[in-house]
């Protein structure tokens, strides 16, 4: 019996194979004299594979849970800059308020003062000039400039993708842990069946010995 035969053809949407539940151990082993060493070893190999996948997905989940708040924070800032710029344009284009227009010419809108994070506990103060362009880190030491509308669209797309991926990862982890439980139960059932068989054979042998005596 190969370890390949342990897994069922049925899989979850991401291709993780479903573990079979061994309802009848004797039938699964091929009869009352079936060997248990190879099946138990195959079960243990399957458990090791599930645990390896579980470890990888757990790491992926942590990475996504760290990444999503950063994307959301960046998107919120881009949307704020976009709203601020659109609000200023509306103010400058309001022909009904000539006095306001004259004041804007004489007293242009001051740059916005804010703080930005250098690390977890260190922040620096900065002035944001009125701009329609932002720079986004894309990873691998790559930074590109985007118009505010393009940046917002890109960030929304990345946020949606990351949230969908996180949801799928959590579903896969739950599925994997169910399969681990099934395989651990299978291992215990086969082991206990073998212990019972050995005990019954020993008792039968002792009974035969007493009859012979």
C-alpha positions in Angstrom: 0.0 0.0 0.0 1.6 3.3 -1.1 1.3 6.6 0.7 -0.4 7.9 -2.5 -3.4 5.7 -1.9 -3.9 7.3 1.5 -5.4 10.5 0.0 -8.8 10.6 -1.6 -9.4 12.1 -5.1 -11.7 14.7 -3.4 -9.9 18.0 -2.7 -10.8 21.4 -1.4 -10.9 24.4 -3.8 -7.1 25.1 -3.4 -6.2 21.4 -4.2 -5.6 20.1 -0.6 -6.6 16.4 -0.6 -9.2 15.1 1.8 -8.2 12.4 4.2 -10.3 9.2 4.3 -11.9 8.0 7.5 -11.2 4.3 8.0 -14.6 3.1 9.3 -13.7 -0.7 9.0 -10.1 -1.3 9.9 -10.1 -5.0 9.1 -11.6 -4.4 5.7 -9.1 -1.6 5.0 -6.2 -3.9 5.9 -7.4 -6.7 3.7 -8.6 -9.1 6.3 -7.9 -10.4 9.9 -4.2 -11.1 9.0 -3.5 -7.8 7.4 -0.2 -6.0 8.3 -0.4 -2.7 10.1 3.2 -1.5 9.8 3.0 -0.1 6.3 -0.5 1.6 6.7 0.6 3.2 10.0 3.8 4.5 8.4 1.7 5.8 5.4 -0.6 7.5 7.9 2.3 9.2 9.6 3.7 10.3 6.3 0.4 11.9 5.4 0.2 13.6 8.8 3.7 15.0 8.2 2.6 16.4 4.9 -0.5 18.0 6.4 1.6 19.5 9.2 4.0 20.9 6.6 1.2 22.6 4.7 -0.3 23.8 8.0 3.0 25.5 8.9 3.3 27.2 5.5 -0.2 28.4 5.6 0.1 29.7 9.1 3.1 31.7 8.0 1.2 33.0 5.0 -1.7 34.0 7.2 0.6 36.0 9.5 2.1 37.8 6.6 -1.3 38.7 5.2 -2.5 39.9 8.6 0.5 42.1 8.8 0.2 43.3 5.2 -3.5 44.2 5.1 -3.5 47.0 7.8 -0.5 48.6 6.0 -2.4 48.6 2.6 -5.5 49.9 4.3 -3.5 52.7 6.0 -1.9 53.7 2.8 -5.2 53.7 0.9 -6.8 55.8 3.6 -4.0 58.4 3.2 -4.2 58.4 -0.6 -8.0 58.9 -0.4 -7.5 61.7 2.1 -5.1 63.5 -0.2 -7.5 62.9 -3.1 -10.4 64.4 -1.1 -8.3 67.3 0.1 -7.2 68.1 -3.5 -10.7 67.8 -4.9 -12.0 70.0 -2.1 -9.4 72.7 -2.9 -10.3 72.6 -6.6 -14.0 73.0 -5.8 -13.1 75.9 -3.6 -11.0 77.6 -6.3 -13.7 77.0 -8.9 -16.5 78.6 -6.9 -17.3 81.7 -8.9 -20.0 82.8 -6.5 -17.5 83.5 -3.8 -15.2 86.1 -5.2 -14.0 87.3 -1.9 -12.9 83.8 -1.0 -11.0 83.6 -4.3 -9.2 86.8 -3.6 -8.1 85.6 -0.2 -6.8 82.3 -1.7 -4.7 84.3 -4.1 -3.3 86.5 -1.4 -3.1 83.7 1.2 -2.5 80.4 -0.6 -3.4 77.3 1.3 -0.7 76.3 3.6 1.0 72.9 3.3 -0.5 70.2 5.6 1.7 69.2 8.5 1.7 65.6 9.4 3.9 62.8 10.9 5.2 59.7 9.2 6.5 56.5 10.8 10.2 55.7 10.7 9.9 52.6 12.8 7.5 51.2 15.4 8.4 53.9 18.0 9.9 56.7 16.0 7.9 59.3 14.0 9.1 62.4 12.1 7.2 65.6 11.1 6.7 66.5 7.5 4.9 69.0 5.3 2.7 67.8 2.5 2.6 70.1 -0.5 -0.5 70.0 -2.7 0.1 67.3 -5.2 -1.7 64.9 -7.5 1.2 62.3 -7.3 2.2 59.8 -4.7 5.0 57.2 -4.6 4.2 53.6 -3.6 6.5 50.8 -2.6 5.9 47.7 -4.8 8.4 45.5 -3.0 11.9 44.3 -3.9 13.2 47.8 -3.4 10.9 49.2 -6.2 9.0 52.4 -5.8 6.9 54.0 -8.6 4.9 57.2 -8.9 1.2 57.2 -9.5 -1.5 59.7 -9.9 -3.8 59.8 -6.9 -6.7 58.1 -8.7 -4.4 55.4 -10.1 -2.8 54.9 -6.7 -6.2 54.5 -5.0 -7.4 52.0 -7.6 -4.2 50.0 -7.3 -4.4 49.9 -3.5 -8.1 48.9 -3.5 -7.2 46.1 -5.9 -4.3 45.0 -3.7 -6.5 45.2 -0.6 -9.3 43.1 -2.2 -6.8 40.5 -3.3 -5.1 40.3 0.1 -8.4 40.0 1.9 -9.6 37.3 -0.5 -6.3 35.5 0.0 -6.5 35.7 3.8 -10.1 34.3 3.8 -9.0 31.4 1.6 -5.9 30.8 3.8 -8.1 30.7 6.9 -10.5 28.2 5.2 -7.5 26.0 4.2 -6.1 26.0 7.7 -9.5 24.9 9.1 -9.7 22.2 6.4 -6.2 21.0 7.1 -6.7 20.7 10.8 -9.8 18.6 10.1 -7.8 16.3 7.9 -5.0 16.1 10.6 -7.6 15.0 13.1 -9.0 12.4 10.8 -5.5 10.9 10.1 -4.6 10.9 13.8 -7.9 9.1 14.5 -7.2 6.6 11.7 -3.7 5.9 13.2 -5.1 5.3 16.6 -7.9 3.0 15.3 -5.4 0.9 13.3 -3.0 0.7 16.3 -5.7 -0.2 18.7 -7.1 -2.8 16.3 -3.7 -4.4 16.1 -3.3 -4.4 19.9 -6.7 -6.1 20.3 -5.8 -8.7 17.6 -2.5 -9.5 19.3 -4.3 -9.9 22.7 -6.9 -12.1 21.2 -4.3 -14.3 19.5 -2.3 -14.5 22.7 -5.3 -15.6 24.7 -6.3 -18.1 22.0 -2.8 -19.5 22.1 -2.8 -19.8 25.9 -6.2 -21.5 25.8 -4.9 -24.0 23.2 -1.8 -24.6 25.4 -4.0 -25.4 28.4 -6.1 -27.8 26.3 -2.9 -29.6 25.1 -1.7 -29.8 28.6 
